[in-house]
């Protein structure tokens, strides 16, 4: 009877080894699946980052173009105003040359005083 028990014990150990071997293979397959899934997730994240960078770059370039255009418009407007001011000043000088000479002398005198110090 003792031999029967030890014989059946061997059979159950053999069955356990077979089951363990099957579990190991199943675990290996799951590990491989996880590795593939992680690789796919990494590729997806990389693509999302690239897309985000492209979109960000596009937005920055668009904003830069807008600022450049607005700056050019403001520079043109300032130039027009400066020309209009210069023309108005020239007209005042033609209308009142004596006052213009006195103002120029006064400004020259002040500039001389300031440069001495």
C-alpha positions in Angstrom: 0.0 0.0 0.0 2.9 2.3 0.7 4.1 1.8 -2.9 0.7 2.8 -4.2 0.7 6.0 -2.2 4.2 6.9 -3.3 3.3 6.0 -6.9 0.2 8.3 -6.9 2.3 11.0 -5.3 4.7 10.8 -8.2 1.8 11.1 -10.6 0.5 14.2 -8.9 3.9 15.7 -8.9 4.2 15.0 -12.6 0.8 16.6 -13.1 1.9 19.6 -11.1 5.0 19.9 -13.2 2.9 19.7 -16.3 0.5 22.4 -15.0 3.4 24.6 -13.9 5.0 24.2 -17.3 1.7 25.2 -18.9 1.4 28.2 -16.6 5.0 29.3 -17.3 4.3 29.1 -21.1 1.1 31.1 -20.6 2.9 33.7 -18.5 5.6 34.0 -21.1 3.0 34.6 -23.8 1.3 37.2 -21.6 4.7 38.9 -21.0 5.3 39.0 -24.8 1.9 40.5 -25.3 2.6 43.1 -22.7 5.9 43.9 -24.3 4.2 44.4 -27.7 1.5 46.5 -26.1 4.1 48.7 -24.3 6.0 49.2 -27.6 2.7 50.2 -29.3 1.9 52.6 -26.5 5.4 54.1 -26.7 5.0 54.6 -30.5 1.7 56.2 -30.0 3.1 58.6 -27.3 6.0 59.5 -29.6 3.6 60.3 -32.4 1.4 62.4 -30.1 4.5 64.4 -29.0 5.5 65.0 -32.6 2.0 66.1 -33.4 2.0 68.4 -30.4 5.3 69.9 -31.4 4.2 70.4 -35.0 1.0 72.1 -33.8 2.9 74.2 -31.3 5.4 75.3 -33.9 2.6 76.2 -36.3 0.8 78.3 -33.7 4.1 80.1 -32.8 4.8 80.8 -36.4 1.3 82.1 -37.0 1.6 84.3 -33.9 5.0 85.6 -35.1 3.5 86.4 -38.5 0.6 88.3 -36.9 3.0 90.3 -34.7 5.2 91.0 -37.7 2.3 92.2 -39.7 0.9 94.3 -36.9 4.4 95.8 -36.2 4.8 96.7 -39.9 1.3 98.4 -39.8 2.2 100.4 -36.7 5.6 101.4 -38.2 3.8 102.6 -41.3 1.3 104.6 -39.3 4.1 106.1 -37.1 5.9 107.1 -40.3 2.8 108.7 -41.7 2.3 110.7 -38.5 5.9 111.8 -38.4 5.7 113.0 -42.0 2.5 114.8 -41.2 4.1 116.4 -38.2 7.2 117.4 -40.2 5.0 119.0 -42.9 3.0 120.9 -40.3 6.2 122.1 -38.7 7.6 123.2 -42.0 4.4 125.1 -42.8 4.7 126.9 -39.4 8.3 127.8 -40.2 7.3 129.3 -43.5 4.5 131.2 -41.9 6.6 132.5 -39.0 10.3 132.4 -39.8 11.4 134.8 -37.1 9.7 132.8 -34.3 11.3 129.6 -35.7 14.8 131.2 -35.6 14.2 132.3 -32.0 13.0 128.8 -31.0 16.1 127.3 -32.7 18.4 129.7 -30.8 16.7 128.9 -27.5 17.0 125.1 -28.0 20.7 125.5 -29.0 21.4 127.6 -25.9 19.7 124.9 -23.7 21.7 122.1 -25.4 24.9 124.1 -24.8 24.1 124.5 -21.1 23.3 120.8 -20.7 26.5 119.7 -22.5 28.7 121.8 -20.2 27.7 119.9 -17.1 
